[in-house]
Amino acid sequence: MRDATSLTQGLTVEAPAKVNLTLRVLGVRDDGYHDLESVVALVALFDSLVFEPADGLGLVCRGMEVPGGEDNLVLAAARVLADACRPGQGAQIRLEKRIPPGRGFGGGSSDAAAALVGLNTLWGCGLGREGLARLGARVGSDVPLFLSSPIAVMRGRGERVEPVAAGSSWWLVLAWPDYEMPTAGVYAAYDRLGASTAAPAAATAVLDHLAGPARKARPFLVNDLEAAADSIRCDRFDVRGCLERAGAAAVGMTGSGSAYFAVADTQAEANRVADAARAAGAETRVATLLADGKDQQEKPS
Ligand code: C5P
């Protein structure tokens, strides 16, 4: 989460996307949520939020369509923080949306985390990342993830986050269809289908392959929700097939879908895969991981 203060333009915080490199479902809990183990990497594709002092709480969105008004996680996060430290405080928030919603990139949760970071500064709450993460968990299961490190392991319902000191120079091709995937619906489909009897790698096995060639990661990009996501749309667009036919070294699904990602060793390879997948009908972006030390900007594909 990067922030920069300017007197004239307000306080700006950039909110990155994520991909679940792996996601294993370990079981269903008494509260209906699922216990997970997931390795998550933050990606250099950003929404931007600008915060300015105001009397009430207000949110203006530009760019890709997102739930406005009361349903937006940014306002939910703002209210949770205000209740905890500055009851009744206001702010005017501008959200520039570039992360496609409903695809498994965590944009809404990342925006909520960015709102906590920005308003914590604007309102002078003085909370540390851990305090903000505790508040974030009330807003959504994977909000705390965006207050941790560029690569992390998520456990519990997603709110227990362990930072991982790992890097990777992989390039990512992000690819998605023109429809969203309902997270709760995918988990419900997972419950109906039952767990797969196959026993693929543990979620954390991918960590041993981040520094190696992308093709070696192929067996480790497991996501237990993929069959469930597949099952809830009969007009499903085969994003995985697009990327594989485009020659991707390794492909995984992020979150509960509907987006997939391919990993590549070079920018040229990523661009080639992205071009072929786009020609086949997918929306694509080429991006780096935040953990790689390269220039942290979205790369045009
Ligand atoms: O916590 P969040 O609002 O992001 O979760 C959306 C929905 O996804 C939940 O209502 C629940 O149905 C499902 N979910 C789950 N197990 C998780 C995370 C989410 O069943 N670990």
Boltz pocket constraint, residues with backbone or C-beta under 6 A from the ligand:
constraints:
  - pocket:
      binder: B
      contacts: [[A, 32], [A, 33], [A, 34], [A, 35], [A, 36], [A, 139], [A, 140], [A, 141], [A, 142], [A, 156], [A, 157], [A, 158], [A, 183], [A, 184], [A, 185], [A, 187]]
      max_distance: 6.0
